[in-house]
Amino acid sequence: MTYKIDRQARCAVIGYGSWATALVKILLENESAVGWYIRNNEVLEHIRQHKTNPRYLRDVHFYTNNLKLSDDINTVVSEADVLILAVPSVYLKTTLEPLTVSLQDKFVISAIKGIVPEDYVTVTEYVNRRYGVPFDQLGIISGPCHAEEVALERLSYLTVVCKEMENSLSLGEKIGTSYINVSHSTDIYGTEYASVLKNIYAIAVGICVGLSYGDNFLAVLIANSAMEMSRFMEQTYPAERNTFASAYLGDLLVTSYSQFSRNRRFGLMIGKGYPVQSAQMEMNMVAEGYYASECITQINKKFDVEMPIAETVHRILYDSEKPGPLIAKLTGHLI
């Protein structure tokens, strides 16, 4: 192992949305100081003065003496050893655009469950190619864990994924709390793609709920989604992985069923007849599955994996085809 994370490694979070806010809360349980890059000055000043994020998870109060808040990304990056990226994938390039400090001596963690639009690469692949960070200095935080339940300190499970298990264990010590159980993995590829694909399938579930399909059908749809996800990973990057684990199946289930799932909510509006753009405007948060749908479609042109559910969602979102007839046709492909 060429890069080792020690207990004293300083952590910083990039982003100020709900998941970024939840991650800062978690880190402060174990760390004496946490860097936090917030490019929105209004949000930054509100947190300084009132100790809460005015836009997300307003009930979470921070002891700001332990926060190193800044709207200067280079200051935050310079003072950290471990960077956790927690912005919607569609804003990743814009967020990192002002960065002039090298990332090559940092450990970069993606907590983003999306693919970089138009580049058709995952976040770790993008950081590796664009900033020259080797994969032994890249990792993932994933799992069936909604920010809203973290704010309420309801028992949740996260998986920390690094190429080297020792680094995964070290990072796990920083995010494990009385309400966060941590598991560990070295499957960066599978975990990251699972977190992308489950958003597409949650949109499919939402669409079907909007079309008044019942629980019996939804169970079949999600079971087939799990098989489709496993098939994609096996055919694109075979590895020893347990796709029944929480970072794979668990994340799919919670995103498909939860009241907090923005992708399910987005799909629900589509199923009820909202045009795609209108549904996006109604959302106050990004539905990652919208962008993931186009990216996975483009990536799959190379591999030609059988993915009828993902293909159906893409036709609805990007080809403006009516959900009703397409879902009716899809039902004949499910087992």
N, C-alpha and C positions, 0 to 999 in steps of 0.2 A: 504494500500500500504506500503510494507516494505522498498522499495528503492525509493528514490525521487531524480530526477535530478534537480539541481538548475541552475540558470542562470550563475553562476560562474564555472560550471563544465568544466574542461579542456578536449579538444578533440584531438584525434590523429588518423591518417589514416595509415593503414598497407597495403603497396603495392605501386607500382609506374607505373602501366599501365595507359591506357587512362581514365578509370573511376575513379581510385584513384586520378589521376591528376586533373580531373574535380571536384571531391569532395573537394580537398584541395582548389581549386579556390573558390568554393561556400562558404566553411567555413570561409575563410579569409575575406569575405564580412561582417561578423558579429563578428568574434572572434579576440581578440588582439594578440593571439598566437595560433598556431596549430602545434602539433607534427606530424612528418612524418617519418615513418620507410621505408628506402630504402636499401635493402640488396645488391644492385649492386653498388659497389663503384665508377665505372666510371660515372654512371648516377648521383649519389649523388654529386660528385665533379663538374660535369657539371652544375647542378642546383645551387650550391654554387657560382660558378664563373660567369655563364652566365644568371642565373635566369630563365632558361627554361628547360623543360624535353627534352633531345635530341632525344628521341624515340617516344614520344607520345604528341600530342597537342602542337607542337612546337611554335605555335603563342601565347600561354598563358605565360605571363611574371609574375613572382612572386616578391613581395617585401620581400626579404629573411630575413629581420630583424624580421619579424613576424613568420618566420618558425623555428621550432626546428627540424632540420634535423639530422638524425643519422642512422648509419648502425648497431646499437646495439638495438635489439628489447626490451631488458630488461630495458634499459634507457627510451625508448619511453613509454613503458607500465607503468613504475613506476611513470612517471610524468603526466599521464593522468587519467581522471575519466571515459571518454567515448571513447571507441575504435571502430573504423569503419574498418571492414575487407573488403578489396577491391582487392583481388588477385583471379585469376582463381581457381575454386574449386579443380582442379587437383594438384595445388601447395600449397593448404592450409596447409596440414600436414607438408610439408617440411619447409614452411615459419615459422610456429609456433614451429618447433622442438627445436630451441635454447632457447625457453622461459623457464625461471626458476621462474619468478615472478608470484605470484598467480593472477588469474583473478576473484576470488570470491568476491572482493570488487569493481569490475569494472562493468560498463554497456557496454555490447558488442553488436554492431550493425553489421548485415550482409548486405553488399551491393553487395553480390555475388549471381548471378543468376544461381546457379548450385548446384548439389548434390555431396557430397564427394565420389569420385569413390571408389569402392570395399567395402566401409562401408555401402553404400546404405542408407545413412541418409542425411538430410538437414544440412546446416551449423549450424543453431541454435541447432538442435538435437545433432550434433557432439560436439559443445562447451559445451553444457549442460552435456553430458556424460563424455567427456574427461577431462574437466577442472572444473566441478562442479559448473558452473554458473547457478543459478536458472532461470526459464523462466521469472520471473518478473524483471530480469536484462538483458534480451535479447530482441532484436528488429530487424526490417527490414527497409531498405530504398529501395523502388522499384518504378516502374512506367515507362511509355513510354518516356524515357529520354536518348538519345544518347549523349555520351561525346562530340562528335564533335560539336553538336549544343549548348551545354553548353559553350564550348570554344568561340563560336560566339555570346553568350548571346542572343540566340533566346528563345522566351518564351517557357518554359517547365514546366511539372507538375510532382511532386514527391509525393509519399505517405509514411508517416512515421508510422510504425506499432509497437506498444508495447502492452503488456498485460494490462497495466493500461493506460487509456486515458491521464491522467495528464502528464505522462512521454512522451507520443507521442507529446503532445502540447509543452512541454519544448524543445524537440529535434527539433520540427518544427521551433521554433524561431531561431535556429542556422543555418538552411539551407534555410530559406525563403529569397529571394532577389527580386529585381525588375524584374528579368527574371525567377525566380523559384517560382511557386505557390505550396503550400503544402497542402495536405489533410491528414486526420488522420484515423487510423483504429486500431482495436484490434485483427484482424484476422491474427495472425502470421502464422498459418498452411496454410490457403488458399492462402495468398499473396505469401508465399515462394514457394509453389508448383506451383502456376500459373507462377511465374517467371522462373521456371525450365521447365515446359511443353511447354511454348510458344517457347522456343528455338528448341524443337523437331519439332514443327509444322512449324516453319520458314524454317527448313531444307527441310521439305516436299514441301513447296512452292518453294524454290529454285530448287529442283529437277524437279518439274513440269515446271518451267520456262525453265530450261535446255532442257526439252523434248518438248518444243515449245507449251505447253498448253497456252491458251489465258486468258485474263482478266475475261471473263465470268466464266470459270472453276475455276480460282483462288479464285473468290469471294465465290463460293460454297465450295471450300476446306477450306477456312478460317472460314466460318460460321460453318461448321461441326467440325472444330478444336475447336472452342469456345464451342460448345455443348459437345464435348468429354472431354474437360478440366473441364467443370462444372460437368459433370457426374462423373469424377474421384474424384473431391473434395467432392461431395455430398455423394458418396458411401464409401469414406475412412474416412471422418471427417465431418459429417453434422454440419452445423452452419448457423446462419443468415448472409448471405453475398450477396452483389450485384455484381454478376460477370460481369455486364455490365460496372462497374466502370473502371476508367483508369488503376488501378493497375492490373486488370485482362484483360479485353477486349482491352483496349488501348495499353497495353504492347504487347499483341499478334499482334495487327494490325501493330504497328510501326516496330516490329521485322520481320514481314512477308513482308512488303512493302518497307522499307527504304533502300536507297543506302548505308547507314552506317552499315547495319545488317551483321555481320560476319557469322551468322548461315545461313541466306539466301544465302550469297555468297558461303559458303561451299557446300550447297545443289546444287547450280547452277553448280558448277564444277562436282559434282557427276552426275547430270543429263546430262551433256555434255560428260560424258564418262570417267572422271578421276577416277582412282582407289582411294579408301579411303585414303590410306597412301600418295599418291601423292598430293591429295587435302589438306591434313593436312600440308604437307611440303610447299605448296604454300602460306598458310596463315601465316601472321606475327603476328597474334593474335589467341588466343584459341577460337574455336567454342564450347561453353559449351554444345550445343545440342548433340554433339557426345557422350560425357560421360553420359549425362542425359538419352539418349536413352537406354543404358544398365541398368542404375540404375532403371529407371521407369519400365522396363520390369521385373526386379527381384522383385521389390516391389509389382508389380501387380500380381505376382504369388499367393500372399496371399489373394488379394481382388477379382481377376478375373473380373475386370471392362471391359466392351466392349470398346476397343480402337483400331479400325482398322487402323487409320492413324498412330498412334504411333507404332503399330506392323509392319506396312509396312516399315516405316523408319528403324526400328531395323533390319529387314530382309535384307534390302539393305546395311546397314552399317556394320553389324556384321556377316551375313551369306553369304555375297558376291553374293547375288541374283541380277539379272539384273533389273534396275529401270523400264524400259519400260513395260514389262509384268506385274510387280507388281502394278504399278500405273494404268494400264489399268483395272486390276481386281478390284482395289480400287474404281474406278469410279462407279461401280455398287452398292457400299455400301453407297454412299452419297445421301443426299436429298436436 
